[in-house]
Amino acid sequence: MISVAHGDGVGPEITKATLKILKAAGARIEVQPVIMGSQAYAAGYKSGITPKAWDSIRRTRVLLKAPVSTPPDCRFRSPNVIIRKKLGLYANIRPCVSYFPYVQTRHPAMNVVIIRENEEDLYAGLEHRLSPDVTQCTRLISHTGSEKIIRYAFEYARTHFRQKVSCFTRDHIMKMTDGLFHQIFRKIAREYPDLENEHWVVDIGVARLAENPEQFDIIVAPNLYGDLLTDMTAQLAGSIGLAGSANLGEDCAMFETFHGSVPGKAGRDQANPSGMILAAVMMLRHLEQADVAEWVHNAWLKTIEEGIHTYDIWHAGSKSRVGTASFAQAVIDRLGQEPMHLKAVRYQNHSPITLSPPMQRPVLHKDLVGVDIFLNGPSQEPDTLRKKLEALARPHSELVLLSNRETQIWPKPQSEIEYTDLWRCRFLSKNRRPIQHQEVIHLLDKILNSGLNWIKTEHLYEFEGKPGYQL
């Protein structure tokens, strides 16, 4: 049994088409429809997922999901993000393959798989409005999450007979978060001497990917970069409408398209169901129905090869432009056939990828040595604020930094910037001695009693004597 969410926009059409193909192919599944997206929001569920849907997904452990629309209102959350996090679906696998010359692309030989971390990064959803002028999104990158996805990428490369794993980060700017991801990549890469490995700074890496995707094989990246990379790479291959993906955890799995709900095309019988079909192929392999997966995938390849195309991939060399339903019927008509020019697929049931135990990490001694205090107030003369804070810091701590919009204002003033109403004030203990939380609370009381409005703190720790914060 599988849970199926028909989604919003074009979702119901591409889901109906896909399920029709699976039934015709003899897939050994029982479908349990679940409500997610606009219907769930309308019923008052701010997660976009009804309780019955949760019950079904936790029972079946497999979800085939069409795209859903998430309201822009911050009171509502994305069902995709919630499901990935709550069910521990840490690995997002997104193949981007060229089907040239039957699908137009400038990169006929590309065959890239992007493996995206799925639970952390900016998609953790930790956003706050700190002041009338300033909002904040907190980025979380953990050793645990990074190690799992990077090790999965190398295991995927090995089990799928790939040659190289490339890591994309921006660790020269985000030295602690992206720096951690890159550091773990280097360590794990040494355990796989049979595989090539390389690291790219994400901006130049994206430029190279756009120019020459054939030079890449497997790409592993943190959540946000991976999401952006996959849409672009799928479009480079010919159309984002061709791309399906898998979200895998230790106990559950979700299969879906790359693209959104495309409400402007809803009900027009124009949407390309290929992304949903190929996601279903990945699902069948997960369910150990390799025979049906192979049947469906080869029939789909045969359909593409014969020039039966939806509007998004239609070109001068296409033979027939069809709608969603007709495309699905064309695939059904070719079940049991194989492509003559595109490479036919051969699938065998295989054990799921299992990861070795996580690295043994030493327990680090941690000392609290200071605090960043964020103040909300009208733009003011920095020197006046500095003198007031220096007086409040005495005698146990000292003010060492004053910044606005994360640009240092003191001790090296920057007069060119326009100030906001949010100030960051860094206090460190005298001689960097370890301090207690009570000393931070005492400092906060003094600041509050002085008439200043503090709204947030970030504690500053040293780990084995090394700063755990950007200097």
C-alpha positions as CSV (number, residue, x, y, z in Angstrom):
1,M,0.0,0.0,0.0
2,I,1.2,3.5,-0.8
3,S,-0.2,6.9,0.2
4,V,-0.9,9.3,-2.7
5,A,-1.3,13.1,-2.5
6,H,-2.9,14.4,-5.7
7,G,-1.8,18.0,-4.9
8,D,-2.8,21.3,-6.3
9,G,-2.7,23.0,-9.7
10,V,-1.7,20.4,-12.3
11,G,-1.1,17.9,-9.6
12,P,-4.4,16.0,-9.9
13,E,-3.9,15.6,-13.7
14,I,-0.4,14.3,-13.6
15,T,-1.2,12.0,-10.7
16,K,-4.2,10.5,-12.5
17,A,-2.1,9.9,-15.6
18,T,0.7,8.3,-13.6
19,L,-1.6,6.0,-11.6
20,K,-3.2,4.9,-14.8
21,I,0.2,3.9,-16.2
22,L,1.1,2.0,-13.0
23,K,-2.2,0.1,-13.0
24,A,-1.7,-0.8,-16.7
25,A,1.8,-2.0,-16.0
26,G,0.7,-4.3,-13.2
27,A,2.3,-2.4,-10.3
28,R,1.7,-4.4,-7.1
29,I,0.4,-1.5,-5.1
30,E,-2.8,-0.4,-3.3
31,V,-3.4,3.3,-3.4
32,Q,-4.6,5.2,-0.3
33,P,-5.4,8.9,-1.3
34,V,-4.5,11.6,1.3
35,I,-5.3,15.3,1.5
36,M,-2.5,17.7,1.4
37,G,-2.1,21.3,0.2
38,S,-4.9,23.8,-0.5
39,Q,-7.7,21.5,0.8
40,A,-5.9,20.9,4.1
41,Y,-5.1,24.7,4.5
42,A,-8.8,25.5,3.8
43,A,-9.8,23.0,6.5
44,G,-7.6,24.8,9.1
45,Y,-4.4,22.7,9.0
46,K,-1.5,25.2,8.9
47,S,0.9,22.5,8.0
48,G,-1.1,21.7,4.8
49,I,-1.4,18.1,6.0
50,T,-4.5,16.5,7.6
51,P,-4.3,14.2,10.6
52,K,-5.7,11.3,8.4
53,A,-2.9,12.0,5.9
54,W,-0.3,11.7,8.6
55,D,-1.9,8.4,9.8
56,S,-1.8,7.0,6.3
57,I,1.9,8.1,5.6
58,R,3.1,6.6,8.9
59,R,1.3,3.4,8.2
60,T,2.3,2.9,4.5
61,R,5.8,4.5,4.9
62,V,5.7,5.5,1.2
63,L,4.2,8.6,-0.2
64,L,3.8,9.5,-3.9
65,K,3.2,13.3,-3.9
66,A,2.1,15.7,-6.6
67,P,3.2,19.4,-6.2
68,V,1.2,21.5,-3.7
69,S,0.8,25.3,-3.4
70,T,1.9,26.9,-0.1
71,P,0.4,30.2,0.8
72,P,2.9,33.1,1.2
73,D,1.5,33.9,4.7
74,C,4.1,33.0,7.3
75,R,1.4,31.3,9.4
76,F,1.4,28.4,6.9
77,R,4.3,26.0,6.4
78,S,5.4,23.9,3.4
79,P,4.1,20.3,3.6
80,N,7.3,19.2,1.8
81,V,9.6,20.6,4.4
82,I,7.5,19.3,7.3
83,I,7.3,15.8,5.9
84,R,11.0,15.7,5.1
85,K,11.9,16.8,8.7
86,K,9.4,14.8,10.7
87,L,10.0,11.6,8.8
88,G,13.8,11.9,8.7
89,L,13.9,12.0,4.9
90,Y,17.5,13.3,4.9
91,A,18.5,12.4,1.3
92,N,16.9,14.0,-1.8
93,I,18.0,12.3,-5.0
94,R,17.4,14.2,-8.2
95,P,18.6,12.7,-11.5
96,C,18.9,15.2,-14.4
97,V,19.4,13.3,-17.7
98,S,19.6,14.4,-21.3
99,Y,17.4,12.6,-23.9
100,F,18.9,14.3,-26.9
101,P,18.1,14.5,-29.8
102,Y,14.5,13.7,-28.9
103,V,14.4,16.4,-26.2
104,Q,16.3,19.6,-27.2
105,T,19.3,20.5,-25.1
106,R,22.7,22.0,-25.6
107,H,24.2,19.3,-23.5
108,P,23.5,15.9,-25.2
109,A,25.8,13.8,-22.9
110,M,24.8,15.2,-19.5
111,N,23.7,12.7,-16.8
112,V,24.0,14.4,-13.4
113,V,22.6,13.2,-10.1
114,I,22.2,15.9,-7.4
115,I,22.0,14.6,-3.9
116,R,20.7,17.3,-1.6
117,E,20.7,17.5,2.2
118,N,17.0,17.6,3.1
119,E,16.5,18.6,6.7
120,E,18.7,21.5,7.7
121,D,20.2,24.7,6.3
122,L,17.9,27.7,5.8
123,Y,15.0,25.3,5.2
124,A,14.9,24.6,8.9
125,G,12.5,27.6,8.8
126,L,13.8,29.5,11.8
127,E,12.8,33.1,10.8
128,H,12.1,36.0,13.1
129,R,11.2,39.7,12.7
130,L,13.7,41.3,15.1
131,S,12.7,44.9,14.7
132,P,10.3,46.9,12.5
133,D,13.2,47.2,9.9
134,V,15.0,43.9,10.2
135,T,14.1,40.2,9.7
136,Q,16.3,37.2,10.2
137,C,16.6,33.6,9.0
138,T,18.9,31.3,11.0
139,R,21.0,28.7,9.1
140,L,21.7,25.4,10.8
141,I,24.3,23.0,9.5
142,S,25.2,20.0,11.8
143,H,28.0,17.5,11.8
144,T,25.4,14.7,12.0
145,G,23.3,15.9,9.1
146,S,26.3,16.7,6.9
147,E,28.0,13.4,7.5
148,K,24.8,11.4,6.7
149,I,24.2,13.1,3.3
150,I,27.8,13.1,2.2
151,R,28.3,9.5,3.1
152,Y,25.1,8.7,1.3
153,A,26.4,10.5,-1.8
154,F,29.6,8.4,-1.9
155,E,27.6,5.2,-1.3
156,Y,25.2,6.1,-4.1
157,A,28.1,6.7,-6.4
158,R,29.6,3.4,-5.6
159,T,26.4,1.3,-5.9
160,H,25.3,3.1,-9.1
161,F,28.8,2.7,-10.8
162,R,29.5,6.4,-10.9
163,Q,33.0,7.8,-11.0
164,K,33.1,11.2,-9.2
165,V,31.4,13.1,-6.3
166,S,31.5,16.9,-6.4
167,C,30.8,19.1,-3.3
168,F,29.3,22.6,-3.7
169,T,29.6,25.1,-0.8
170,R,30.5,28.7,-0.2
171,D,32.9,28.1,2.7
172,H,35.1,31.1,2.0
173,I,32.2,33.3,3.1
174,M,30.2,31.1,5.5
175,K,33.3,29.6,7.1
176,M,31.6,27.9,10.0
177,T,28.5,26.4,8.4
178,D,29.7,25.7,4.8
179,G,33.1,25.2,6.3
180,L,31.9,22.3,8.4
181,F,30.2,20.7,5.4
182,H,33.4,21.0,3.3
183,Q,35.5,19.7,6.1
184,I,33.4,16.6,6.5
185,F,33.4,16.0,2.7
186,R,37.2,15.9,2.7
187,K,37.3,13.5,5.6
188,I,34.7,11.1,4.1
189,A,36.2,11.3,0.6
190,R,39.4,9.7,2.0
191,E,37.4,6.6,2.8
192,Y,36.5,6.1,-0.9
193,P,39.8,6.0,-2.8
194,D,38.1,4.3,-5.8
195,L,36.0,7.5,-6.4
196,E,37.2,10.9,-7.6
197,N,36.2,13.8,-5.5
198,E,36.3,17.6,-5.9
199,H,35.0,20.7,-4.2
200,W,33.6,23.8,-5.9
201,V,32.7,27.2,-4.5
202,V,29.1,27.2,-5.4
203,D,29.0,30.3,-7.6
204,I,31.8,29.2,-10.0
205,G,30.5,25.6,-9.7
206,V,27.1,26.7,-10.9
207,A,28.7,28.6,-13.8
208,R,30.7,25.5,-14.8
209,L,27.6,23.3,-14.4
210,A,25.7,25.6,-16.7
211,E,28.5,25.7,-19.3
212,N,29.6,22.0,-19.2
213,P,27.3,19.7,-17.1
214,E,29.0,16.7,-18.7
215,Q,32.0,17.2,-16.4
216,F,29.9,16.4,-13.4
217,D,28.6,13.1,-12.2
218,I,27.3,13.2,-8.6
219,I,26.9,16.5,-6.8
220,V,26.3,16.7,-3.1
221,A,25.2,20.0,-1.5
222,P,23.5,21.6,1.5
223,N,19.7,22.0,1.2
224,L,19.3,25.5,-0.4
225,Y,22.1,25.1,-2.9
226,G,20.8,21.7,-3.8
227,D,17.3,22.9,-4.4
228,L,18.5,25.8,-6.7
229,L,21.0,23.5,-8.6
230,T,18.4,20.9,-9.4
231,D,15.9,23.1,-11.0
232,M,18.6,24.7,-13.2
233,T,20.2,21.4,-14.1
234,A,16.8,19.8,-15.0
235,Q,16.1,22.6,-17.3
236,L,19.6,22.3,-18.9
237,A,18.7,18.7,-19.6
238,G,15.6,19.8,-21.5
239,S,12.7,20.6,-19.2
240,I,12.0,20.7,-15.5
241,G,8.9,18.8,-16.3
242,L,10.9,15.7,-17.0
243,A,12.5,15.4,-13.6
244,G,11.4,13.2,-10.7
245,S,13.0,12.8,-7.3
246,A,13.2,10.6,-4.2
247,N,13.3,11.7,-0.6
248,L,14.7,8.9,1.4
249,G,15.1,8.2,5.1
250,E,15.8,5.1,7.2
251,D,12.2,4.1,7.5
252,C,10.1,6.2,5.1
253,A,10.3,7.6,1.6
254,M,8.5,10.3,-0.5
255,F,8.6,10.5,-4.3
256,E,7.7,13.7,-6.1
257,T,8.3,15.9,-9.1
258,F,10.8,18.8,-9.1
259,H,8.4,21.4,-10.4
260,G,5.7,23.4,-8.6
261,S,1.9,23.2,-8.9
262,V,1.7,25.5,-12.0
263,P,-1.8,26.8,-11.2
264,G,-2.0,28.7,-14.5
265,K,-1.9,25.3,-16.4
266,A,-4.4,23.5,-14.2
267,G,-7.3,21.9,-15.9
268,R,-6.0,22.5,-19.4
269,D,-4.6,18.9,-20.1
270,Q,-1.2,20.5,-21.0
271,A,1.0,19.5,-18.1
272,N,3.9,17.1,-18.7
273,P,3.4,14.1,-16.4
274,S,6.9,12.8,-17.0
275,G,8.3,14.1,-13.7
276,M,5.6,12.2,-11.8
277,I,6.0,9.1,-13.9
278,L,9.8,9.0,-13.3
279,A,9.3,9.7,-9.6
280,A,6.9,6.6,-9.6
281,V,9.6,4.6,-11.3
282,M,12.0,5.5,-8.5
283,M,9.2,4.5,-6.0
284,L,8.8,1.1,-7.7
285,R,12.5,0.4,-7.4
286,H,12.2,1.3,-3.7
287,L,9.4,-1.1,-3.4
288,E,11.5,-3.8,-5.0
289,Q,9.3,-4.0,-8.1
290,A,12.2,-3.6,-10.5
291,D,10.4,-5.5,-13.2
292,V,7.5,-3.0,-13.3
293,A,9.9,0.0,-13.0
294,E,11.8,-1.3,-16.0
295,W,8.7,-1.8,-18.0
296,V,7.3,1.7,-17.3
297,H,10.6,3.5,-17.8
298,N,11.4,1.8,-21.1
299,A,7.8,2.5,-22.4
300,W,8.3,6.1,-21.4
301,L,11.7,6.3,-23.2
302,K,10.0,4.7,-26.3
303,T,7.3,7.4,-26.2
304,I,9.8,10.2,-26.0
305,E,12.0,8.6,-28.7
306,E,9.0,8.4,-31.1
307,G,8.4,12.2,-30.8
308,I,5.2,12.1,-28.8
309,H,5.7,15.2,-26.7
310,T,3.9,17.6,-24.4
311,Y,4.0,21.3,-25.0
312,D,7.0,22.0,-22.9
313,I,9.4,19.8,-24.9
314,W,7.7,20.1,-28.3
315,H,10.1,21.2,-31.1
316,A,10.4,21.0,-34.9
317,G,11.6,17.4,-34.8
318,S,8.6,16.2,-32.6
319,K,6.0,14.0,-34.3
320,S,3.0,14.7,-32.2
321,R,2.1,17.3,-29.6
322,V,-0.2,15.8,-27.0
323,G,-1.8,16.6,-23.7
324,T,-1.4,15.0,-20.3
325,A,-3.9,12.2,-20.7
326,S,-2.8,11.4,-24.3
327,F,0.8,11.2,-23.3
328,A,-0.1,8.7,-20.5
329,Q,-2.0,6.6,-23.0
330,A,0.9,6.6,-25.4
331,V,3.2,5.2,-22.6
332,I,0.6,2.6,-21.8
333,D,0.4,1.6,-25.5
334,R,4.2,1.0,-25.5
335,L,4.4,-1.1,-22.3
336,G,6.6,-4.1,-23.1
337,Q,8.5,-2.2,-25.8
338,E,12.0,-0.7,-25.5
339,P,13.6,2.3,-27.2
340,M,15.7,1.7,-30.2
341,H,18.2,4.6,-29.9
342,L,17.9,5.9,-26.4
343,K,19.6,3.5,-23.9
344,A,17.1,1.0,-22.5
345,V,17.1,0.6,-18.7
346,R,17.8,-2.6,-16.9
347,Y,16.8,-2.8,-13.2
348,Q,17.3,-5.4,-10.6
349,N,16.1,-5.4,-7.0
350,H,18.8,-4.4,-4.7
351,S,19.2,-3.7,-1.0
352,P,18.8,-0.1,0.1
353,I,21.9,1.9,0.8
354,T,23.0,1.4,4.4
355,L,25.4,3.8,6.0
356,S,28.3,2.8,8.3
357,P,28.2,4.2,11.9
358,P,28.9,7.9,12.2
359,M,32.4,9.1,12.9
360,Q,33.7,9.0,16.5
361,R,34.1,12.6,17.6
362,P,35.9,13.7,20.7
363,V,33.9,15.4,23.5
364,L,35.0,19.1,23.4
365,H,35.3,21.2,26.5
366,K,33.2,24.3,26.1
367,D,33.5,27.7,27.9
368,L,31.2,30.7,27.8
369,V,33.4,33.8,27.3
370,G,31.0,36.5,26.1
371,V,27.7,37.4,24.4
372,D,26.4,39.2,21.4
373,I,23.4,41.4,22.4
374,F,21.1,42.7,19.8
375,L,19.5,46.1,20.5
376,N,16.4,47.6,18.9
377,G,16.2,51.3,18.7
378,P,16.1,54.3,16.4
379,S,19.2,55.1,14.4
380,Q,21.6,57.0,16.6
381,E,25.1,58.3,16.8
382,P,27.3,55.2,17.2
383,D,29.8,56.9,19.5
384,T,27.0,57.9,22.0
385,L,25.8,54.3,22.1
386,R,29.3,53.0,22.4
387,K,30.1,55.1,25.5
388,K,26.9,54.1,27.2
389,L,27.6,50.4,26.6
390,E,31.2,50.6,27.7
391,A,30.1,52.0,31.0
392,L,27.5,49.3,31.5
393,A,30.1,46.6,30.7
394,R,32.4,47.4,33.6
395,P,33.9,45.8,35.6
396,H,33.8,42.1,34.5
397,S,33.4,42.4,30.7
398,E,34.3,44.8,27.9
399,L,32.6,46.0,24.7
400,V,34.7,44.9,21.8
401,L,32.4,45.3,18.8
402,L,29.5,47.4,17.6
403,S,27.9,46.6,14.2
404,N,24.8,47.5,12.2
405,R,23.6,45.4,9.2
406,E,26.5,43.1,10.2
407,T,29.0,45.8,9.2
408,Q,31.5,46.8,11.9
409,I,30.8,50.4,13.2
410,W,33.2,50.4,16.0
411,P,36.2,50.1,16.7
412,K,36.7,50.8,12.9
413,P,33.9,53.1,12.0
414,Q,32.2,52.8,8.5
415,S,30.5,56.2,7.9
416,E,29.2,55.3,4.5
417,I,26.5,52.8,5.5
418,E,22.9,53.6,6.3
419,Y,21.9,52.4,9.7
420,T,18.9,50.3,10.6
421,D,17.2,50.0,13.9
422,L,19.0,46.8,14.9
423,W,22.5,47.0,16.6
424,R,24.7,44.1,17.5
425,C,26.9,44.7,20.6
426,R,29.6,42.2,21.4
427,F,30.8,41.8,25.0
428,L,33.7,39.6,26.0
429,S,34.9,38.8,29.5
430,K,38.0,40.4,30.7
431,N,41.1,38.3,29.8
432,R,38.7,35.9,28.0
433,R,38.1,34.1,31.3
434,P,35.1,31.6,31.4
435,I,32.0,33.2,32.8
436,Q,28.7,32.0,34.1
437,H,25.2,32.6,32.6
438,Q,24.4,34.7,35.6
439,E,26.9,37.3,34.5
440,V,25.2,37.6,31.2
441,I,21.8,38.0,32.9
442,H,23.3,40.7,35.1
443,L,24.6,42.6,32.0
444,L,21.2,42.3,30.4
445,D,19.5,43.7,33.4
446,K,21.9,46.7,33.4
447,I,21.2,47.4,29.7
448,L,17.5,47.1,30.2
449,N,17.6,49.5,33.3
450,S,19.5,52.0,31.3
451,G,16.6,52.4,28.9
452,L,18.0,50.4,26.0
453,N,15.8,47.7,24.4
454,W,17.6,44.3,24.0
455,I,15.7,41.8,22.0
456,K,18.0,38.8,21.4
457,T,21.3,37.3,22.5
458,E,23.8,34.9,21.0
459,H,26.2,33.3,23.5
460,L,29.9,33.2,22.5
461,Y,31.7,29.9,23.3
462,E,35.2,28.7,23.0
463,F,35.8,25.0,22.3
464,E,39.1,23.6,23.6
465,G,40.3,27.2,23.7
466,K,39.3,28.0,20.1
467,P,36.5,30.6,19.3
468,G,33.2,29.0,18.2
469,Y,32.1,32.3,16.6
470,Q,33.3,34.5,13.8
471,L,35.8,37.1,15.0
